[in-house]
Amino acid sequence: MKQLVFLTRDGCVNTVTMRANLDDALKALGLHTDYQFIDADALKPSDARGGYGTPTVLYENRDLFGMDAPGVPHPSPT
């Protein structure tokens, strides 16, 4: 599932829970869990995905929960 992206960064306290929930949901739907796992800190500054809070799940470059895409440049994470 190349269009499904799990976006996180080191130290994100919710990553383990969110990833387990995503995997469980995909399995319940009979879908593969071969989505992309991306470290937001490794993205180029010009990549808008670095502006999302973490963890975030994107499908076809859209946030699953409806958050608007962040603009570039984006603020550093807090």
LINNORVEN-V529964 format. One line per field, one symbol per residue. phi: phi as a letter, one per 20 degrees, with the letter a starting at -180 (. if undefined). psi: psi as a letter, one per 40 degrees, with the letter a starting at -180 (. if undefined). A space follows every 10 residues. Layout:
phi: ???
psi: ???
This chain:
phi: .fedcddbbg nffeffffff ffgfffffem dfdeffddeg feffgeegff effcfcddcl mcffenffff ecfdfffd
psi: gdehhhhaih eheedddddd ddddddddef iiffihhhhd eeiidehdde eiiiiihhhf ehhdeehihi ihiiiii.
